[in-house]
């Protein structure tokens, strides 16, 4: 192999590796976005990951967000759990430049938010029903007490 062909092959390998490593950079950007949307610090994220058994510090989270530190699959899954994202969202990311993918991911986020709203509405409805039941019980007790007092006065 001539030296020029060897240089080209090395350059092609480097570009291929960069494409693969760009996944970590894109995921790091998403982690930063998700964290900032929740007004969490990098320390908050590191603490969660430590609670999940990962040796993690704020500086490590910063490196992950910059794409400067390789991300283990288990760490990516824990981060997806922290941010309430489907685990495959970590690996199903397309190029950030792809507007259709951004719209799709926003659609998924919107559907998740709607489900959370529906769940909270259902919870609120159940609590309101229980509250109404308890109020009715209190009213029955008051009526019974009033009847008892009335009976005593008329005797």
ZAKETI-858958 format. One record per residue: x, y, z of N, C-alpha, C in turn. Coordinates in steps of 0.001 Angstrom, whole numbers, plus 500000, padded with zeros to 6 digits. Each point is the difference from the previous one (the first is absolute). Layout:
N
XYZXYZXYZ
...
END
This chain:
155
500860498824500000499140501176500000500899501230500000
499687500947499104500834501189499957499651500935501154
500904500908500366499786500870501165498750500865499883
499681500475498803498813500833499821498734499193500255
499925498778499496498844499138500223499874499666501487
501126499794500676499977499707501439499451501193500770
500450501212499616499489501213500656498491500143499786
499537499723498787498559500080499707499215498993500836
500521498793500123499318498970500785499926500410501467
501078500556500511500023500454501398498997501129500194
499962500934499057499047501113500089498556499502499945
499736499017499134498648499442499914499605499319501310
500922499263500591499724499366501286499712501039501075
500774501077500003499788501057501000498625500635499821
499605500251498754498682500580499741498885499049500413
500187498721499725498995499011500400499864499968501516
501131499997500694499953500003501465499325501271500511
500309501145499395499365501265500418498486499917499863
499529499385498907498548499855499815499395499193501135
500663498929500381499493499175501099500069500743501325
501096500707500237500149500736501259499070501206500068
499502500449498868499079501147500004498706499667500739
499674498706500121498821499592500774500147500468501444
501190499826500561500232500423501381499871501513500126
500509500713499027499899501461500039498536500433499925
499241499403499087498582500357499870499230499629501270
500310498828500559499322499613501231500378500958501131
501263500388500064500435500964501013499259501318499879
499788500441498773499241501239499780498566499847500490
499424498831499767498638499750500483499942499970501524
500988499369500626500048499960501461500026501425500545
500835500840499407500073501402500439498642500690499817
499376499788498857498693500611499721498956499524501013
499921498689500197499019499450500941500241500528501413
501282500083500392500364500479501339499611501466500159
500316500807499018499700501431500080498501500265499971
499248499207499238498536500164499969499391499787501384
500668499201500815499492499703501342500654500880501073
500876500897499574500742500867500919500795499202501020
500610498898499545500836499172500855501457500360499753
500807499836501005501437500214499846500656498692499571
501235500109499551500755498788499677500208499175501267
500132500671501140500114499288501279498751499172500282
498807500557499683498746499259500202500013498700499194
500437500098498756500044498825499133501021498995500537
501165500492500401501037499114500542499504499293501257
499293500713500861499474499406501229499023498873499675
499103500242499035499059498947499596500765498768499529
501002500214499157500754498867499463500774499278501109
500532500749500976500658499349501136498993499150500772
498782500526500163498945499238500684499630498738499224
500305499961498713499725498826499176501207499060499942
501072500352500746501173499129500077501132500356499063
499917501143499344501065500414499084500938500970500713
501295499830499817500981500920500553499977501236499101
499333501046500443499756501143499125500161501300500782
500649500960499376500184501324500594499539501051498998
499869501212500456499546501098499134500901500127498781
501309499857500192500927500150498870499776498901498958
499619498821500460499718498908499065498752500311499181
498972500549500670498783500389499279500333501070498961
500848500955500378500404501052499055500692499393498784
500859499009500227500704499353498880499021499229499116
499024499343500628498989499276499213499216500983499143
499618501140500585499233500992499250500789500562498829
501312500098500132500839500497498904500337498900498993
499674498755500355500373498890499129501468499667500116
500647500465501081501428499785500186500294498719500777
498988499346500505500182498756500758499102498936499398
500563498828499740499160498910499488498893499675500991
498868499662499463498821499720500810499743498504499999
499892499418501180499672498578500108498501499825499775
499628498847499473498587499713499714499181500105501277
500491499454501097499262500035501269499805501448500468
501007500845499804499868501411500373498949500684499139
500005499703498709499019500595499095498590499573500397
499837498730500370498685499519500423499560500679501290
500931500191500934499666500683501260499623501453499738
500700500650499088499662501389499658498627500070499341
499701499057499127498669499979499382498932499839501074
500275499158500987499068499804501115499826501291500797
501099500655500295499954501257500753499119501035499305
500167500111498695499269501026499252498660499501499471
499586498806500452498721499417499611499846499918498487
501062499538499376500002499801498558500057498498499741
499446499543498894500125498576499698501477499644499836
500436498869500532501422499648499900500522500018498570
499174499602499046500477499976498620500149501402499404
499475501019500671500208501372499527501477500328499981
500751499363500906501433500214500066500657499562498699
499548498893499467500653499433498826499263500300498709
498791500494500090499197500281498819500131501419499523
501006500702500476500167501390499614500532500078498569
499433500901499249500525500241498656500833501267500053
500548500355498879500815501207499943499201501187500488
500619500844500819499331501172500538499533500915498882
500711499971498887499646500889498889498722499570499291
499504498814500278498838499460499312498713500573500613
499369501016499367498809500629500580498840499029500194
499851499037499120498894499042500139500159499195501283
501223499646500326500246499237501223499733500860501219
500369501279499929499722500895501124498495500110500226
499246500100498906498545500077500117499465498703500588
500520498854499539499569498708500533500299499886501487
501194500411500419500350499881501416499153500957500834
499705501171499467499124500933500720498584499429500092
499579499285498950498680499369500017499940498943501108
501071499228500130500066498983501058499942500682501368
500770501076500169499984500738501267498610500549500295
499342500525498969498650500538500171499042498893500434
500084498840499372499130498882500378500266499555501431
501261499993500403500327499629501385499421501028500968
500107501265499663499444501055500860498486499870500085
499362499712498876498539499827500015499594498815500873
500768498903499922499698498841500849500137500360501477
501029500774500339500175500414501397498845500886500448
499535500884499117498850500853500332498753499139500202
499783499041499103498841499103500146500080499222501303
501190499499500327500174499256501253499708500886501203
500490501234499971499762500886501143498522500382500087
499321500151498856498570500299500005499233498849500638
500365498767499631499351498820500569500241499939501512
501214500278500418500309500009501434499192501065500710
499949501184499406499231501097500591498521499629500108
499450499379498985498597499584500003499748498990501123
500897499031500143499852498993501062500063500647501381
500917500923500172500121500685501286498747500830500262
499475500665498977498778500801500167498821499107500374
499894498827499382498924499070500357500124499556501451
501197499675500418500224499570501367499672501135500977
500386501206499640499712501167500833498480500198500136
499281499875498899498538500143500034499382498921500878
500505498790499911499496498906500841500215500326501481
501196500468500341500296500338501400499127501150500497
499754500988499144499108501101500381498589499479500279
499535499069499179498672499421500215499958499237501323
501068499312500328500067499285501280499949500977501172
500723501103499882499976501025501050498587500556500143
499340500275498875498633500526500036499048499005500665
500133498702499710499168498989500652500207500016501514
501240500074500431500293500029501435499386501229500669
500088501144499333499407501224500556498488499847500118
499365499443498955498548499783500052499626499035501120
500766498951500175499741499044501080500151500673501370
501041500829500130500215500702501269498844500960500278
499570500725498959498881500928500156498721499238500380
499767498872499364498823499191500311500064499507501454
501170499596500434500176499520501366499689501119501009
500519501198499723499739501158500887498521500327499989
499368499995498840498567500294499887499195498973500794
500353498748499887499308498932500736500134500210501509
501158500403500464500226500209501428499185501182500518
499889501055499183499267501200500422498505499697500084
499483499223499074498570499703499985499613498958501031
500891499317500602499645498994501006499748500615501318
END
